Amino acid sequence: MTLLYSEVEEELRAAVRALLADRCPPSAVLARAGEGPAHDPGLWKALAGDIGVAGLLVPEELGGAGATPREAAVVLEELGRGVAPVPYLTSSVMATKALLGAGTGAAAALLGPIAEGETTAALAVSLATSPYAAPPDAVRAADGVLTGRVTAVAGADVADVLVVPASGALYAVETGDADVRPVVSLDVTRPVAVVTFDAAPATLVAPDLASLRGALELGAGLLASEQLGVAEWCLTSTVAYVKERRQFARPVGSFQAIKHRLADLWLAVVQARAAARNAAEALTTGVDTSTAVPVAQAWCGSVAVRAAEECLQLHGGIGMTWEHPLHLFLKRAKAAEIALGTPGDHREALAGPAGLPAPA
């Protein structure tokens, strides 16, 4: 096992980073925030179609790239670094994994258009759903139609297809057949919505929910890489700022207290990189995922929040303004920390295998 990036992964990173720098710098995301839909369809089309990130996890025989979670993790690092308003995690990771695990012809028929970027999907569960929780039962299926209501669904507002757990099975529903109502979200770059099904026609894609936990686990494990990207941007931006900001005729970064805070933060980010890479590797090999994923989430979520908070403090007055993009990263870090299980949920999941009492 190696946690180092391969040549292919570095090339993928360079392509995604260059596209984001050109089409979606933080200033552009800031300009979109609060003004119309957060989702950037042009950026998503370029990422999904031109670079091909939408089909990374889809096998080649189904029209995808046949890549692994390691490559998907690199994409999420860069999307986190740019707080990019695209549905990659919700469509190309979580919904795609649920369909891949279904193993049916109906699921395979959906994967081709998703891989090509023609269709966007969303897993119709609350973004706060933990991989260790009991399967959701908010939606009921009867006679080929679904009835129920799911709150805090990420990516539903831009999805063409919803993958819905209902009555112990997985169904696909055209978004137009459901009532999708966006609600106020802390993270404006990843909106959530309330989805209501009122006798919505549905297609059975899996007779059970065996693939649902795998989709949530993959989402949680790769979310750690996005959190790593957020933390790296905050650290890099803070170091650059304190080198330029002067106080008492000296750069702020020359003061020993600032150096110590940034050194501690750098160490935490390096540890987060190791944890996130280990989770991506475990998800690729299928070995030790029950340990690697909760370790990554328990650590990376807290580090991203800490990095954003330090960034805010060390930027001083400018960091407290709406005009600076920093608040986007703080909100993404805060929202992601409780997405797909809180750090406490993941520590509790580790307690059993480690033979330790669960946290109080």
C-alpha positions as CSV (number, residue, x, y, z in Angstrom):
1,M,0.0,0.0,0.0
2,T,1.2,3.5,-0.8
3,L,-0.3,6.8,0.2
4,L,1.7,8.7,-2.4
5,Y,0.0,10.0,-5.5
6,S,0.5,8.2,-8.7
7,E,1.5,9.9,-12.0
8,V,-2.1,9.4,-13.3
9,E,-3.5,11.0,-10.1
10,E,-1.2,14.0,-10.4
11,E,-2.2,14.5,-14.0
12,L,-5.9,14.3,-13.1
13,R,-5.3,16.8,-10.3
14,A,-3.5,19.2,-12.7
15,A,-6.4,19.0,-15.1
16,V,-9.1,19.6,-12.5
17,R,-7.1,22.4,-10.8
18,A,-6.5,24.2,-14.1
19,L,-10.2,24.1,-15.0
20,L,-11.3,25.4,-11.6
21,A,-8.7,28.2,-11.7
22,D,-10.0,29.2,-15.0
23,R,-13.7,28.7,-14.6
24,C,-14.3,28.7,-10.9
25,P,-11.9,30.7,-8.7
26,P,-13.2,31.4,-5.1
27,S,-14.1,34.9,-6.2
28,A,-16.4,33.5,-8.9
29,V,-18.1,31.2,-6.4
30,L,-18.5,34.2,-4.0
31,A,-20.2,36.2,-6.8
32,R,-22.7,33.4,-7.3
33,A,-23.5,32.9,-3.7
34,G,-26.9,34.2,-2.8
35,E,-27.6,35.2,-6.4
36,G,-29.7,32.5,-8.1
37,P,-28.9,28.8,-8.2
38,A,-25.6,27.8,-6.5
39,H,-25.0,25.0,-9.0
40,D,-22.8,26.0,-12.0
41,P,-24.0,24.0,-15.0
42,G,-21.3,25.2,-17.3
43,L,-18.5,24.1,-14.8
44,W,-20.2,20.8,-14.3
45,K,-20.5,20.2,-18.0
46,A,-16.8,20.9,-18.4
47,L,-15.8,18.6,-15.5
48,A,-18.1,15.8,-16.4
49,G,-17.7,15.9,-20.2
50,D,-14.4,17.4,-21.0
51,I,-12.3,15.9,-18.2
52,G,-14.6,12.9,-17.6
53,V,-14.9,13.0,-13.8
54,A,-18.5,12.0,-13.8
55,G,-17.7,8.5,-14.9
56,L,-14.5,7.8,-12.9
57,L,-16.1,5.1,-10.8
58,V,-18.2,3.6,-13.6
59,P,-16.7,0.5,-15.3
60,E,-15.5,0.8,-18.8
61,E,-18.1,-1.6,-20.1
62,L,-20.8,0.7,-18.9
63,G,-19.3,3.8,-20.5
64,G,-17.1,5.0,-17.6
65,A,-13.4,5.3,-16.9
66,G,-13.1,2.3,-14.6
67,A,-11.0,4.2,-12.1
68,T,-10.8,3.7,-8.4
69,P,-11.7,5.7,-5.3
70,R,-8.1,7.0,-5.2
71,E,-8.7,9.0,-8.4
72,A,-12.1,10.2,-7.1
73,A,-10.4,11.4,-3.9
74,V,-8.0,13.5,-5.9
75,V,-11.0,15.2,-7.7
76,L,-12.7,15.9,-4.4
77,E,-9.5,17.4,-2.9
78,E,-9.5,19.9,-5.7
79,L,-13.2,20.6,-5.5
80,G,-12.8,21.2,-1.8
81,R,-9.9,23.5,-2.4
82,G,-12.2,25.6,-4.7
83,V,-15.5,25.0,-2.8
84,A,-16.8,24.2,-6.3
85,P,-20.6,24.3,-6.6
86,V,-21.0,21.0,-8.5
87,P,-22.8,17.7,-7.6
88,Y,-19.8,15.4,-7.9
89,L,-20.0,13.9,-4.4
90,T,-23.8,13.4,-4.6
91,S,-24.1,12.1,-8.1
92,S,-20.7,10.6,-9.3
93,V,-19.8,9.1,-5.9
94,M,-22.8,8.3,-3.7
95,A,-25.6,7.7,-6.2
96,T,-23.3,6.0,-8.6
97,K,-22.0,3.7,-5.9
98,A,-25.6,2.8,-4.9
99,L,-26.4,1.9,-8.5
100,L,-23.2,0.0,-9.0
101,G,-23.9,-2.1,-6.0
102,A,-27.5,-2.8,-7.2
103,G,-26.2,-5.1,-10.0
104,T,-29.4,-5.0,-12.0
105,G,-30.1,-4.1,-15.6
106,A,-32.2,-1.1,-14.5
107,A,-29.3,0.3,-12.5
108,A,-26.8,-0.3,-15.4
109,A,-29.1,1.6,-17.8
110,L,-28.8,4.7,-15.6
111,L,-25.0,4.5,-15.1
112,G,-24.2,5.1,-18.8
113,P,-25.8,8.6,-19.0
114,I,-24.4,9.5,-15.5
115,A,-20.9,8.5,-16.7
116,E,-21.2,10.7,-19.8
117,G,-22.4,13.7,-17.8
118,E,-25.8,13.7,-19.5
119,T,-27.7,12.7,-16.4
120,T,-27.2,13.8,-12.8
121,A,-28.4,11.6,-9.9
122,A,-28.9,12.1,-6.2
123,L,-29.3,9.6,-3.4
124,A,-32.5,10.6,-1.7
125,V,-31.4,10.3,1.9
126,S,-30.6,13.1,4.4
127,L,-27.0,14.4,4.0
128,A,-26.6,13.8,7.8
129,T,-27.3,10.1,7.5
130,S,-24.5,8.0,9.1
131,P,-23.2,4.9,7.4
132,Y,-23.7,3.1,10.7
133,A,-27.3,4.0,11.2
134,A,-30.3,1.9,10.4
135,P,-31.6,2.2,6.8
136,P,-34.0,5.1,6.4
137,D,-37.7,4.3,6.2
138,A,-39.3,7.7,5.4
139,V,-40.5,6.5,2.0
140,R,-42.9,3.7,1.3
141,A,-43.3,1.7,-1.9
142,A,-46.6,0.1,-3.1
143,D,-47.7,-0.9,-6.6
144,G,-44.8,0.8,-8.3
145,V,-45.3,4.2,-6.7
146,L,-43.5,5.9,-3.8
147,T,-45.0,8.0,-1.0
148,G,-43.1,9.8,1.7
149,R,-40.8,12.8,2.5
150,V,-37.1,13.1,2.9
151,T,-35.4,16.2,4.3
152,A,-31.9,17.6,3.8
153,V,-31.2,15.8,0.5
154,A,-28.1,17.2,-1.1
155,G,-27.9,17.5,-4.9
156,A,-31.7,16.9,-5.4
157,D,-32.2,20.4,-6.8
158,V,-30.1,19.7,-9.8
159,A,-30.6,16.0,-10.2
160,D,-32.4,14.4,-13.1
161,V,-32.9,11.1,-11.3
162,L,-33.4,10.3,-7.6
163,V,-32.2,7.0,-6.2
164,V,-34.6,6.3,-3.3
165,P,-34.5,3.8,-0.5
166,A,-38.1,2.7,0.1
167,S,-39.6,-0.3,1.8
168,G,-36.3,-2.2,1.9
169,A,-35.4,-1.7,-1.7
170,L,-33.9,0.9,-4.1
171,Y,-36.0,2.7,-6.6
172,A,-35.3,5.3,-9.3
173,V,-37.6,8.3,-9.7
174,E,-37.5,11.0,-12.3
175,T,-37.1,14.3,-10.4
176,G,-40.0,15.8,-12.3
177,D,-42.3,13.3,-10.6
178,A,-41.3,14.4,-7.1
179,D,-41.7,17.7,-5.3
180,V,-38.2,19.1,-4.7
181,R,-38.1,22.2,-2.5
182,P,-34.7,23.8,-1.7
183,V,-34.3,25.0,1.9
184,V,-31.9,27.4,3.5
185,S,-28.5,25.7,3.9
186,L,-25.5,26.8,5.9
187,D,-23.3,25.8,2.9
188,V,-24.6,27.8,0.0
189,T,-22.3,25.9,-2.4
190,R,-24.0,22.6,-1.5
191,P,-27.7,23.2,-1.2
192,V,-30.1,20.8,0.4
193,A,-33.8,20.2,-0.3
194,V,-36.9,18.6,1.0
195,V,-38.1,15.9,-1.4
196,T,-41.7,14.8,-1.2
197,F,-43.1,11.8,-3.1
198,D,-46.8,11.7,-3.6
199,A,-47.6,8.5,-5.5
200,A,-44.5,9.1,-7.6
201,P,-44.0,6.4,-10.3
202,A,-40.8,4.5,-9.6
203,T,-38.5,1.9,-11.2
204,L,-37.1,-0.8,-9.0
205,V,-33.3,-0.8,-9.3
206,A,-32.4,-3.1,-6.4
207,P,-34.5,-5.6,-4.5
208,D,-32.7,-4.8,-1.2
209,L,-30.7,-2.0,0.5
210,A,-27.4,-3.9,0.5
211,S,-25.7,-1.2,-1.7
212,L,-26.9,1.7,0.4
213,R,-24.4,1.3,3.2
214,G,-21.6,1.0,0.7
215,A,-22.7,4.2,-0.9
216,L,-22.8,6.0,2.4
217,E,-19.4,4.6,3.5
218,L,-17.8,5.6,0.2
219,G,-19.3,9.0,0.5
220,A,-18.0,9.4,4.0
221,G,-14.5,8.1,3.2
222,L,-14.1,10.4,0.1
223,L,-15.7,13.4,1.9
224,A,-12.5,13.3,4.0
225,S,-10.5,14.2,0.9
226,E,-12.8,17.2,0.2
227,Q,-12.3,18.3,3.8
228,L,-8.6,18.0,3.2
229,G,-8.8,20.3,0.2
230,V,-10.8,22.9,2.3
231,A,-8.1,22.8,5.0
232,E,-5.3,23.1,2.6
233,W,-6.8,26.2,1.0
234,C,-7.3,27.8,4.4
235,L,-3.7,27.0,5.4
236,T,-2.2,28.2,2.2
237,S,-4.2,31.4,2.1
238,T,-3.4,32.2,5.7
239,V,0.3,31.7,5.2
240,A,0.3,34.0,2.2
241,Y,-1.7,36.7,4.0
242,V,0.4,36.9,7.1
243,K,3.5,37.3,5.0
244,E,2.0,40.4,3.4
245,R,0.0,41.9,6.3
246,R,2.2,44.2,8.4
247,Q,1.8,45.3,12.0
248,F,4.4,47.3,14.0
249,A,6.4,47.7,10.8
250,R,6.8,43.9,10.5
251,P,4.9,41.1,8.7
252,V,2.4,39.6,11.0
253,G,3.8,36.2,10.1
254,S,7.1,37.0,11.7
255,F,5.7,37.0,15.2
256,Q,6.5,33.8,17.1
257,A,2.9,33.2,18.3
258,I,1.6,33.2,14.7
259,K,4.4,30.9,13.6
260,H,3.5,28.4,16.3
261,R,-0.2,28.4,15.4
262,L,0.5,27.9,11.7
263,A,3.0,25.1,12.5
264,D,0.5,23.3,14.6
265,L,-2.1,23.7,11.9
266,W,0.3,22.5,9.2
267,L,0.9,19.3,11.2
268,A,-2.8,18.7,11.6
269,V,-3.3,19.1,7.8
270,V,-0.5,16.7,7.1
271,Q,-2.1,14.1,9.4
272,A,-5.4,14.7,7.7
273,R,-3.8,14.0,4.3
274,A,-2.5,10.7,5.6
275,A,-5.9,9.8,7.0
276,A,-7.8,10.8,3.9
277,R,-5.3,8.9,1.6
278,N,-5.5,5.9,3.8
279,A,-9.3,5.9,3.5
280,A,-9.2,6.2,-0.3
281,E,-6.7,3.3,-0.5
282,A,-8.8,1.2,1.8
283,L,-11.9,1.9,-0.3
284,T,-10.0,0.9,-3.4
285,T,-8.7,-2.4,-2.0
286,G,-11.7,-3.2,0.2
287,V,-9.3,-3.9,3.1
288,D,-9.8,-2.4,6.5
289,T,-12.5,0.1,5.4
290,S,-14.3,-0.3,8.8
291,T,-11.3,1.4,10.4
292,A,-9.9,3.6,7.7
293,V,-13.1,5.5,6.9
294,P,-14.2,6.4,10.5
295,V,-10.6,7.4,11.3
296,A,-10.5,9.7,8.3
297,Q,-13.9,11.3,9.0
298,A,-13.3,11.7,12.8
299,W,-10.0,13.5,12.1
300,C,-10.5,15.4,8.8
301,G,-13.9,16.9,9.6
302,S,-12.5,18.6,12.8
303,V,-9.3,19.6,11.0
304,A,-11.2,21.4,8.2
305,V,-13.2,23.4,10.8
306,R,-10.1,24.2,12.8
307,A,-8.2,25.4,9.6
308,A,-11.1,27.6,8.6
309,E,-11.4,29.1,12.0
310,E,-7.7,29.8,12.2
311,C,-7.9,31.3,8.7
312,L,-10.7,33.6,9.9
313,Q,-8.9,34.7,13.0
314,L,-5.5,35.3,11.3
315,H,-7.0,37.2,8.4
316,G,-8.2,39.8,11.0
317,G,-10.9,42.2,9.9
318,I,-11.0,41.3,6.2
319,G,-11.8,37.7,7.2
320,M,-15.0,38.8,8.9
321,T,-16.4,40.4,5.7
322,W,-18.8,39.0,3.1
323,E,-16.5,40.3,0.4
324,H,-13.8,37.8,1.3
325,P,-14.5,34.1,0.1
326,L,-13.2,32.7,3.4
327,H,-16.8,32.4,4.8
328,L,-17.6,29.9,2.0
329,F,-14.8,27.6,3.2
330,L,-15.9,27.9,6.9
331,K,-19.5,27.1,6.0
332,R,-18.4,24.1,3.8
333,A,-16.2,22.8,6.6
334,K,-18.9,23.2,9.3
335,A,-21.6,21.6,7.1
336,A,-19.3,18.8,6.0
337,E,-18.3,18.0,9.6
338,I,-21.9,16.7,10.3
339,A,-22.5,15.2,6.9
340,L,-22.6,11.4,6.6
341,G,-22.1,11.1,10.3
342,T,-20.6,13.4,12.9
343,P,-17.1,12.9,14.3
344,G,-18.7,11.4,17.3
345,D,-20.5,8.8,15.2
346,H,-17.3,7.8,13.6
347,R,-15.4,7.6,16.9
348,E,-18.2,5.4,18.3
349,A,-17.9,3.1,15.2
350,L,-14.2,2.8,16.0
351,A,-14.8,1.9,19.7
352,G,-15.9,-1.6,19.1
353,P,-13.1,-2.8,16.8
354,A,-10.6,-1.1,19.1
355,G,-12.0,-2.8,22.2
356,L,-12.6,0.6,23.9
357,P,-15.7,2.0,25.6
358,A,-17.7,4.3,23.3
359,P,-17.3,8.1,23.9
360,A,-19.8,9.5,26.4
